[in-house]
């Protein structure tokens, strides 16, 4: 191996309902890495939480992708300076135990550079309730919502009906990929949706449903984040749920979105502000609703996703491609941002003498 090769440990799978989606993201990342500059080392985490060695991990990937992987032995330790065999981590993990700050805390304790947000940004970006509170505090427009803890659904019904009202969307607070989400029109469907969402999370949010276009904007950077041109998700009946995303693949992804210059600027400016408010670094996808009635508050932020789907056809890389940053260069840029962030963190003092 050439001395200037960067060894990238691609971490995927995980203890999450988004396990399979993570495998797809990791496979695309590995396939796109330039083998003349990067050595990809796969490490999978099973649903049980058990970490696999590179050889076993490669068997979970498509054969062509696995052939590009290095199966060299690695050592991962929570103690600084004790991990061996790689230079940085690309955590292509979605959902709890991978995108919510727990893994990021482990990597920080180990003193390892990694792609994406740190503990705070990851945790705030995962918890939709905390995220929306930060948006409200910072003047970022978002939809009214109510938070319902497991065991408190019965006493929350009146509050929800007087607040968000109907129609509404019921969502687990700490999941992505539209897992556990239902649209409700009345009290009966609300009660059922709360029970269903609480199967996935102990905290659920209920937010107002509006007739709106679904717009997304990709952001990359550390201290000086930049926003891509926005894209749009067009569904043909229903909303952009898990089945539409990953089973029927019936949604249309349009990039760039057909917006006027004023809307494009507003979306990009708000996306960067949301990225900073949540405490993100590296990358994030900021999701918006633009109400079709075009009222004075027609553009609202839905949520920030700190590790969006990362296949070559996912919306995040597609938005950057139409903004002039192709997939392979995007991955290289994110690796560079991870190394820069780690280098800056390494300059901080731990003593007071």
C-alpha positions in Angstrom: 0.0 0.0 0.0 1.3 3.4 -0.9 2.2 5.6 2.1 -0.1 8.4 1.0 -3.2 6.1 0.8 -6.0 7.0 3.2 -7.5 4.0 4.9 -11.2 4.6 5.3 -13.1 2.3 7.7 -16.7 2.3 6.3 -19.1 1.4 9.2 -22.5 0.1 8.2 -25.6 -1.9 9.3 -26.4 -1.1 12.9 -29.1 -1.7 15.5 -31.8 0.2 13.6 -34.8 -0.3 11.4 -32.7 1.4 8.7 -30.1 -1.5 8.7 -30.7 -2.5 5.1 -30.6 1.1 3.9 -27.3 1.6 5.6 -25.9 -1.4 3.7 -27.0 0.2 0.4 -25.3 3.5 1.4 -22.1 1.8 2.4 -21.9 -0.2 -0.8 -22.3 2.9 -2.9 -19.6 4.8 -0.9 -17.1 1.9 -1.2 -17.8 1.5 -4.9 -17.1 5.2 -5.6 -13.9 5.5 -3.7 -10.8 5.9 -5.9 -8.7 2.8 -5.2 -5.6 4.8 -6.2 -6.1 7.1 -3.2 -8.3 5.3 -0.7 -8.3 1.9 0.9 -11.9 0.9 1.9 -12.2 -1.3 4.9 -15.7 -2.6 5.6 -17.0 -3.1 9.2 -20.6 -4.1 9.7 -22.6 -4.0 12.9 -25.3 -6.7 13.2 -28.8 -5.9 14.4 -27.7 -7.5 17.7 -25.0 -4.8 18.1 -22.1 -7.2 17.4 -19.3 -5.8 15.2 -18.0 -8.0 12.4 -14.5 -8.2 11.1 -13.8 -6.9 7.6 -13.9 -10.4 6.0 -17.4 -11.2 7.4 -18.6 -7.6 6.7 -17.6 -7.8 3.0 -19.9 -10.8 2.6 -22.9 -8.5 3.3 -22.0 -6.4 0.3 -22.5 -7.0 -3.5 -19.7 -9.1 -4.9 -18.4 -6.4 -7.1 -18.2 -3.9 -4.2 -16.7 -6.5 -1.9 -13.9 -7.0 -4.4 -12.8 -3.4 -3.9 -12.5 -3.8 -0.2 -9.4 -4.3 2.0 -9.8 -7.2 4.4 -6.8 -6.2 6.5 -7.1 -6.7 10.2 -8.2 -3.7 12.2 -8.4 -2.9 15.9 -11.0 -0.6 17.2 -10.6 0.6 20.8 -12.3 3.3 22.9 -8.9 4.3 24.2 -7.1 7.1 22.4 -4.2 5.9 20.2 -5.1 2.2 20.5 -7.1 1.7 17.3 -5.1 0.3 14.4 -5.3 -0.3 10.7 -7.3 2.7 9.5 -7.1 6.5 9.3 -10.7 7.6 9.7 -14.2 6.3 10.0 -17.1 6.9 7.5 -20.1 5.9 9.5 -22.7 5.1 6.9 -25.2 4.4 9.6 -28.8 5.7 9.7 -31.0 5.9 12.8 -30.5 5.1 16.5 -27.1 3.7 17.6 -25.4 5.2 14.6 -26.7 8.6 13.8 -27.9 9.8 17.2 -24.6 10.7 18.9 -23.9 7.5 20.7 -21.4 6.2 18.1 -19.9 9.7 17.7 -19.2 9.8 21.4 -17.4 6.5 21.2 -15.3 7.7 18.3 -14.5 11.0 20.1 -13.4 9.0 23.2 -11.1 7.0 20.9 -9.7 10.1 19.3 -10.7 9.0 15.8 -11.6 11.3 12.9 -15.0 10.5 11.4 -17.3 11.9 8.7 -20.3 13.8 9.8 -21.6 15.7 12.9 -20.3 15.3 16.4 -22.3 14.2 19.5 -24.4 17.3 19.9 -25.3 17.8 16.2 -26.1 14.1 15.8 -28.3 13.9 18.9 -30.2 17.1 18.1 -30.6 16.1 14.5 -32.0 12.7 15.5 -34.6 13.9 18.0 -37.3 15.7 16.1 -38.8 17.3 19.2 -35.5 18.8 20.4 -34.7 19.9 16.8 -38.0 21.7 16.4 -37.5 23.4 19.8 -34.2 24.7 18.6 -35.8 25.9 15.4 -38.5 27.8 17.2 -35.9 29.4 19.6 -33.9 30.5 16.6 -36.7 31.9 14.5 -36.6 29.1 11.9 -40.1 28.5 10.6 -41.4 25.0 11.3 -44.8 23.3 11.7 -46.7 23.4 15.0 -46.3 20.1 16.9 -47.1 18.3 20.1 -44.9 15.7 21.9 -46.3 12.6 23.3 -44.4 10.2 25.6 -45.3 6.5 25.8 -48.0 6.0 28.4 -49.4 9.6 28.0 -51.3 9.1 24.7 -54.8 9.2 26.3 -54.4 12.5 28.0 -52.7 14.1 25.0 -55.6 13.7 22.5 -57.4 16.9 23.5 -54.2 18.9 23.4 -53.4 17.6 19.9 -56.8 18.3 18.6 -56.6 21.9 19.9 -53.1 22.3 18.7 -51.9 20.7 15.4 -55.5 19.4 14.7 -56.4 17.3 11.7 -55.0 16.3 9.3 -51.8 15.5 11.2 -48.7 13.3 10.9 -47.7 11.1 13.8 -43.9 10.3 13.9 -41.5 8.5 16.2 -39.2 11.3 17.4 -35.9 9.4 16.8 -36.3 7.5 13.6 -35.7 8.3 9.9 -36.7 6.9 6.5 -40.4 7.5 7.4 -40.4 4.5 9.7 -43.5 4.4 11.9 -45.1 7.5 10.4 -48.9 7.7 9.8 -51.2 10.4 8.5 -54.3 10.8 10.6 -57.7 12.4 9.9 -59.7 11.8 13.1 -59.5 10.7 16.7 -59.7 7.0 16.0 -56.9 7.0 13.5 -54.8 9.3 15.9 -55.1 6.8 18.8 -54.1 4.0 16.5 -51.2 5.9 15.0 -49.8 6.9 18.5 -49.8 3.2 19.5 -48.1 2.3 16.3 -45.4 5.0 16.6 -44.7 4.1 20.2 -43.8 0.6 19.1 -40.7 2.3 17.6 -39.9 5.1 20.1 -40.8 6.1 23.6 -41.3 9.7 22.3 -43.6 10.6 19.4 -44.4 14.0 17.8 -47.6 14.9 16.2 -47.4 17.8 13.7 -49.9 19.6 11.5 -50.4 18.3 8.0 -50.5 20.8 5.2 -50.9 20.7 1.5 -47.3 21.3 0.5 -44.4 20.5 -1.9 -41.6 18.5 -0.3 -38.3 20.3 -0.9 -34.8 19.2 0.2 -31.5 20.9 0.3 -28.1 19.4 0.9 -25.5 21.1 3.1 -21.8 20.4 3.5 -19.1 22.1 5.5 -17.8 22.7 9.0 -17.5 26.3 10.1 -18.5 27.7 6.7 -21.2 25.4 5.4 -22.5 25.6 1.8 -26.0 24.7 0.5 -26.7 22.9 -2.8 -29.4 23.7 -5.2 -32.7 22.4 -3.8 -34.5 19.2 -5.0 -38.1 18.1 -4.8 -39.8 14.9 -3.9 -43.0 14.3 -5.9 -45.3 11.5 -4.8 -48.2 10.3 -6.9 -50.8 9.9 -4.2 -50.2 9.6 -0.5 -47.0 10.8 1.3 -43.3 10.0 1.1 -43.5 7.0 3.4 -41.2 4.0 3.8 -43.0 1.9 1.2 -42.8 4.7 -1.3 -39.1 5.3 -0.6 -37.8 1.7 -0.6 -40.5 -0.8 -1.7 -42.4 0.6 -4.6 -39.9 3.3 -5.5 -42.8 5.3 -6.9 -41.7 8.8 -5.9 -40.1 11.1 -8.4 -36.9 12.9 -7.4 -36.4 16.2 -9.2 -33.1 18.0 -9.0 -32.9 20.9 -9.2 -36.4 21.7 -8.0 -38.5 24.1 -10.1 -38.5 27.1 -7.8 -38.1 30.8 -8.5 -34.9 32.6 -7.6 -36.4 34.1 -4.4 -37.5 30.6 -3.2 -34.1 29.0 -4.0 -32.3 31.7 -2.1 -34.6 31.4 0.9 -34.3 27.6 1.0 -30.5 27.7 0.8 -30.2 30.4 3.4 -32.5 28.7 5.8 -30.8 25.3 5.2 -27.5 26.7 6.3 -29.0 28.4 9.3 -30.7 25.1 10.4 -27.4 23.3 9.9 -25.7 25.7 12.2 -28.5 25.9 14.8 -28.6 22.1 15.2 -24.8 22.0 15.5 -24.1 20.0 12.4 -20.7 19.5 10.7 -19.6 17.6 7.6 -23.0 17.1 6.0 -26.7 17.2 6.4 -29.9 17.2 4.4 -32.5 19.8 5.4 -36.1 19.0 4.4 -38.7 21.6 3.8 -42.4 22.0 3.1 -43.5 24.8 0.7 -47.2 25.3 1.2 -49.1 25.4 -2.0 -51.2 28.4 -0.9 -48.0 30.5 -1.0 -48.9 32.4 2.1 -46.4 34.6 4.0 -45.0 31.6 5.9 -45.1 29.2 3.1 -41.6 27.8 3.5 -41.1 25.8 6.7 -38.4 23.4 7.8 -39.5 19.8 8.4 -36.3 18.3 9.8 -32.5 18.0 9.5 -31.0 14.6 8.6 -27.4 14.3 9.7 -26.6 11.2 7.7 -29.0 11.0 4.7 -29.3 8.1 2.3 -26.0 8.0 0.4 -26.5 5.8 -2.6 -25.5 7.4 -5.9 -29.2 8.0 -6.7 -30.2 9.3 -3.3 -31.3 12.9 -3.2 -28.4 14.2 -1.2 -25.7 13.3 -3.8 -28.1 14.2 -6.6 -28.5 17.7 -5.4 -24.8 18.1 -5.2 -24.3 16.6 -8.6 -26.5 19.3 -10.2 -24.7 21.9 -8.1 -21.4 20.9 -9.7 -20.0 18.4 -7.2 -20.1 14.8 -8.6 -20.6 11.8 -6.3 -16.9 10.7 -6.1 -15.7 14.3 -5.4 -18.5 14.7 -2.8 -17.2 11.7 -0.8 -13.6 13.0 -1.1 -14.8 16.4 0.2 -16.5 14.8 3.2 -13.4 12.8 4.0 -11.4 16.1 3.9 -13.8 17.9 6.1 -13.6 15.0 8.6 -9.8 15.2 8.7 -9.9 19.0 9.0 -12.4 18.9 11.9 -10.3 16.3 13.7 -7.1 18.3 13.2 -8.8 21.4 14.7 -10.2 19.5 17.7 -6.6 18.2 18.3 -5.4 21.7 18.9 -7.7 22.1 22.0 -6.1 22.1 25.4 -7.0 19.7 28.2 -5.0 21.3 30.9 -5.2 24.7 32.7 -1.5 25.1 33.5 
